[in-house]
Each structure stands twice: as C-alpha cells, then as structure tokens.
Amino acid sequence: MEYVNPLTGFRLDGRRPNEMRQIRGEIGVVAKADGSALFEMGNTKVIAAVYGPREVRNKGQQINNQALVRCEYGMANFSTGDRRRKPKGDRRSTEISLVIRQTMEACILTHLMPHSQIDIFVQVLQADGGTRSACINAATLALADAGIPMRDIVTSCSAGYLCSTPLLDLNYVEDSAGGPDVTVGILAKMDKVTLLQMDAKLPMDIFENVMQLAIEGCKAVAHYIREVLLEHTKQLECHRGA
C-alpha cells in the first residue's frame, strides 16, 4: 500500500507529510473531578480526570518530601470498533500508565505538596492512532484545570517513517503499517525532552529528522493548549465579573 501518494505527496487521509490532524481540547468535562479535560487528535478522543492533591490513602506509599503521583490508563470497550482490544490491566495498559505517570512527574512541582497524593485517570474513548500522545495532552490540560503547580506544560506527539518519508502524527492505518515510529514528550518553554519512545531501529540521520518532526508537533500542541488555558481563564474572569 502507498501511504504517501508519489504524484501528489499527500497521505491517505489527505494530509501532507508534516501536517498534524485537527486537535481540540476542552476543560472541565468531569464535574466531580478537581480537574478534567477532553483532548482530540483527529479521530482519537481521550478524557482525563485529576483528583488531588489529597491525603495519601495508603500510608505505606506516602513520600515525605514530595507528592505521590498515581496514574491509571484504560480504553473504553467501544473505543476501537471491531478491532480486538485487550482486557483491563493488561501489560500494555500497565506500561502506558507508567509512561504517562513518569512524563507528568517531570512537569509537576511535587516538592510543593509533600505527604499528598495526585491521581490521574485517563480513558480512551475513541482510538485512531496516537493514543499515548493524546493521553499526555489530556492529562496536562486536566492538571492545569486542577490548579496543580507545574514547572511547564508537557505535550506529546508522534512521528513515523513510511515510504521513505517522515510523517507527523500517525493515524491508526499508518501506525499499523509496521514502520518505525517515535513518540516524544517535551516541556515546551524549557525545550526539554521528557519522553522518547521508538519501536524500531532507524539510521541516525533519519531518526533525527523524524524526532525533530515530532518535536515540532509537540510545540504546535503546546501553543494550542496555552490558547485553550488562556480562553478558559478569560471565561472564569467573565463569570466572576458577572
């Protein structure tokens, strides 16, 4: 299958190689959570809810000099359509929960909240590639909504290499093609990489191009998330003024 048209240079979904899918974020979608958000990357839709900082329930897990960050990732039964999904608690879900937790710990100022616990719940409502990145972006928005202090917002995006072409923000069809792909998370203002995952080998020069493309995607997401947060702040100010 030709994932990039050799004549037009367009991908199967009509995008250019360096073009992201449409992204959309919404804050405050779970009423009883301290912070929550919905984030969409194309047809991939993820919801995140944050509870805390609150008292540590299991005292054996309490950390004296910083907050305990917990993360639980899951996929809704209907999220993948006819594609076979794995049961809750499978190895992939556990791994993604760990990746999200470690990525968010890099941005949360945990030392300001000792003896406390922050719970992050992420649920994939619809999966069409890039779920890991969408989860991190949703969690960032939810943490901001909860007022959790962060050193910077962390954003994520993926890029792959198909038909000898670096491709930004892979959808499910492209992701399933078996080519190498790179998932990156960055602290945008600090220009610091907090997540780097690659599932296949690439020559160094190609890897650098693919990674740089993913970083540009992360920066675009960061710009959008800041706009969402700014608009949300303006709405809160308007409500207070009213």
Secondary structure, DSSP 8 states (H G I E B T S, - for coil): --SB-TTT--BTTS--TT----EEEEE--STTSSEEEEEEETTEEEEEEEEEEEE-SSGGG--TTS-EEEEEEEE-TTTTTTS----TT-HHHHHHHHHHHHHHHTTB-GGGSTTEEEEEEEEEEE-SS-HHHHHHHHHHHHHHHTT--BSS-EEEEEEEEETTEEEES--HHHHTT---EEEEEEETTTTEEEEEEESS---HHHHHHHHHHHHHHHHHHHHHHHHHHHHHHHHHHHHHH-
